[in-house]
Amino acid sequence: MNRREFERLRKLRELQRLGMAVAQDLHARARTERDPKKLAELAESFLVVGQDIRRAIALEAKLAREIEVAPSDPQPRLRPGRPAAPDPRLANDPPTPTRH
């Protein structure tokens, strides 16, 4: 897993943690609310936060699967601005074309 993938997963987990804290707060407030209008607002907010948490969990699982099946890059990547090393096979004269 590269640094960028690790950061994405870390942020998704943090988003899930914060979302769960909000959901728990909304749940606690809804349990003590007596005004039906406010209770409906809290319940609607709870549902929206719950959907967002489920999306974040699904996205985390998808990214984790993609990381597991991603082929490793056999060619090391060069840093931008650095010239590529010359191909040693081309150090001598170029090959002569042949007739078929």
Secondary structure in CASP SS format (residue, H / E / C, confidence):
PFRMAT SS
TARGET T0000
AUTHOR 0000-0000-0000
METHOD secondary structure of the structure
MODEL  1
M C 1.00
N C 1.00
R H 1.00
R H 1.00
E H 1.00
F H 1.00
E H 1.00
R H 1.00
L H 1.00
R H 1.00
K H 1.00
L H 1.00
R H 1.00
E H 1.00
L H 1.00
Q H 1.00
R H 1.00
L H 1.00
G H 1.00
M H 1.00
A H 1.00
V H 1.00
A H 1.00
Q H 1.00
D H 1.00
L H 1.00
H H 1.00
A H 1.00
R H 1.00
A H 1.00
R H 1.00
T H 1.00
E C 1.00
R C 1.00
D C 1.00
P H 1.00
K H 1.00
K H 1.00
L H 1.00
A H 1.00
E H 1.00
L H 1.00
A H 1.00
E H 1.00
S H 1.00
F H 1.00
L H 1.00
V H 1.00
V H 1.00
G H 1.00
Q H 1.00
D H 1.00
I H 1.00
R H 1.00
R H 1.00
A H 1.00
I H 1.00
A H 1.00
L H 1.00
E H 1.00
A H 1.00
K H 1.00
L H 1.00
A H 1.00
R H 1.00
E H 1.00
I H 1.00
E H 1.00
V H 1.00
A C 1.00
P C 1.00
S C 1.00
D C 1.00
P C 1.00
Q C 1.00
P C 1.00
R C 1.00
L C 1.00
R C 1.00
P C 1.00
G C 1.00
R C 1.00
P C 1.00
A C 1.00
A C 1.00
P C 1.00
D C 1.00
P H 1.00
R H 1.00
L H 1.00
A C 1.00
N C 1.00
D C 1.00
P C 1.00
P C 1.00
T C 1.00
P C 1.00
T C 1.00
R C 1.00
H C 1.00
END
